[in-house]
Amino acid sequence: MLKTLGNIMMNCARRGVDCPFRYGGDEFAILIAQTTQEQALNVNERIAANYKEYNFGDTSLSFGLAAFCRNENLDWHDDINKFINKTDQAMYRAKSDGKNKIIIAD
């Protein structure tokens, strides 16, 4: 199932532009460069629709979506960690709100 999800993500990403990867355990991430929120939502919706076609029983996908806007007041390490935490919180909110949804971080 995890391998299939990885393949789905690769197929939904723009080759040579976006970066889908396994983040750890059963978590995946995709860095979607130079895009609008609506376009990023479309990518996530395509991933969810393709995954649903495989009918993996009781499993579901929960998405956290966040935009990275460089904060010059932070060093890169802190800025990226803040972005990851914001995205992770949105994903966990999607899980706790009933799963199978996309939550956009504030």
Kinemage of the C-alpha trace (Angstrom):
@kinemage 1
@onewidth
@group {chain A} dominant
@subgroup {mainchain}
@vectorlist {calphas} color= white
{ca met a 1} P 0.000 0.000 0.000
{ca leu a 2} L 2.802 2.452 0.876
{ca lys a 3} L 4.605 1.677 -2.362
{ca thr a 4} L 1.403 2.249 -4.320
{ca leu a 5} L 0.848 5.593 -2.585
{ca gly a 6} L 4.399 6.611 -3.449
{ca asn a 7} L 3.760 5.754 -7.092
{ca ile a 8} L 0.488 7.689 -7.072
{ca met a 9} L 2.278 10.728 -5.695
{ca met a 10} L 5.006 10.463 -8.324
{ca asn a 11} L 2.360 10.285 -11.048
{ca cys a 12} L 0.454 13.296 -9.678
{ca ala a 13} L 3.572 15.442 -9.295
{ca arg a 14} L 5.179 17.490 -12.027
{ca arg a 15} L 8.335 15.646 -13.058
{ca gly a 16} L 11.472 17.634 -12.375
{ca val a 17} L 9.548 20.322 -10.471
{ca asp a 18} L 7.712 18.840 -7.466
{ca cys a 19} L 9.365 16.611 -4.871
{ca pro a 20} L 7.223 13.775 -3.455
{ca phe a 21} L 8.838 11.621 -0.783
{ca arg a 22} L 8.166 9.355 2.170
{ca tyr a 23} L 8.605 11.402 5.318
{ca gly a 24} L 8.644 8.469 7.732
{ca gly a 25} L 6.422 5.611 8.816
{ca asp a 26} L 3.132 6.079 7.039
{ca glu a 27} L 3.660 9.781 6.353
{ca phe a 28} L 4.443 11.222 2.959
{ca ala a 29} L 5.135 14.758 1.813
{ca ile a 30} L 5.261 16.588 -1.457
{ca leu a 31} L 6.963 19.914 -2.031
{ca ile a 32} L 4.983 21.669 -4.734
{ca ala a 33} L 7.002 24.578 -6.079
{ca gln a 34} L 5.787 27.774 -7.727
{ca thr a 35} L 2.071 27.108 -7.394
{ca thr a 36} L -1.081 28.645 -6.000
{ca gln a 37} L -3.066 27.233 -3.105
{ca glu a 38} L -5.772 26.147 -5.546
{ca gln a 39} L -3.241 24.274 -7.694
{ca ala a 40} L -1.766 22.588 -4.602
{ca leu a 41} L -5.268 21.560 -3.506
{ca asn a 42} L -5.844 20.056 -6.953
{ca val a 43} L -2.678 17.960 -6.633
{ca asn a 44} L -3.801 16.681 -3.213
{ca glu a 45} L -7.290 15.924 -4.529
{ca arg a 46} L -5.829 13.978 -7.474
{ca ile a 47} L -3.688 11.944 -5.077
{ca ala a 48} L -6.735 11.180 -2.894
{ca ala a 49} L -8.896 10.220 -5.893
{ca asn a 50} L -6.234 7.916 -7.330
{ca tyr a 51} L -5.632 6.294 -3.931
{ca lys a 52} L -9.365 5.678 -3.477
{ca glu a 53} L -9.450 3.687 -6.738
{ca tyr a 54} L -7.221 1.025 -5.142
{ca asn a 55} L -9.771 0.335 -2.386
{ca phe a 56} L -7.309 -0.389 0.424
{ca gly a 57} L -10.128 -1.190 2.812
{ca asp a 58} L -10.313 0.857 5.991
{ca thr a 59} L -7.359 3.095 5.197
{ca ser a 60} L -7.640 6.814 4.524
{ca leu a 61} L -5.527 9.813 3.596
{ca ser a 62} L -5.313 12.973 5.670
{ca phe a 63} L -3.584 16.009 4.218
{ca gly a 64} L -1.988 19.045 5.805
{ca leu a 65} L -1.287 21.830 3.360
{ca ala a 66} L 0.871 24.884 4.074
{ca ala a 67} L 2.633 27.569 2.086
{ca phe a 68} L 6.264 28.339 2.742
{ca cys a 69} L 6.996 32.058 2.783
{ca arg a 70} L 10.549 32.861 3.807
{ca asn a 71} L 10.797 34.732 7.115
{ca glu a 72} L 14.034 36.723 6.952
{ca asn a 73} L 13.935 37.189 10.742
{ca leu a 74} L 14.631 33.468 11.227
{ca asp a 75} L 17.596 31.436 10.095
{ca trp a 76} L 16.821 28.858 7.399
{ca his a 77} L 16.810 25.925 9.831
{ca asp a 78} L 14.276 27.540 12.174
{ca asp a 79} L 12.163 28.806 9.288
{ca ile a 80} L 11.933 25.376 7.672
{ca asn a 81} L 11.186 23.686 11.012
{ca lys a 82} L 8.384 26.184 11.629
{ca phe a 83} L 6.964 25.344 8.187
{ca ile a 84} L 7.174 21.593 8.825
{ca asn a 85} L 5.483 21.942 12.227
{ca lys a 86} L 2.699 24.094 10.757
{ca thr a 87} L 2.091 21.525 8.015
{ca asp a 88} L 2.240 18.621 10.477
{ca gln a 89} L -0.313 20.291 12.770
{ca ala a 90} L -2.685 20.746 9.831
{ca met a 91} L -2.310 17.069 8.916
{ca tyr a 92} L -3.014 15.930 12.484
{ca arg a 93} L -6.033 18.229 12.574
{ca ala a 94} L -7.279 16.501 9.396
{ca lys a 95} L -6.859 13.128 11.120
{ca ser a 96} L -8.649 14.222 14.288
{ca asp a 97} L -11.485 15.881 12.328
{ca gly a 98} L -12.517 12.595 10.754
{ca lys a 99} L -9.763 11.749 8.258
{ca asn a 100} L -10.035 11.746 4.464
{ca lys a 101} L -9.717 15.516 4.280
{ca ile a 102} L -7.350 18.328 3.491
{ca ile a 103} L -6.672 20.986 6.122
{ca ile a 104} L -4.932 24.178 5.113
{ca ala a 105} L -2.621 25.583 7.789
{ca asp a 106} L -3.220 29.119 9.023
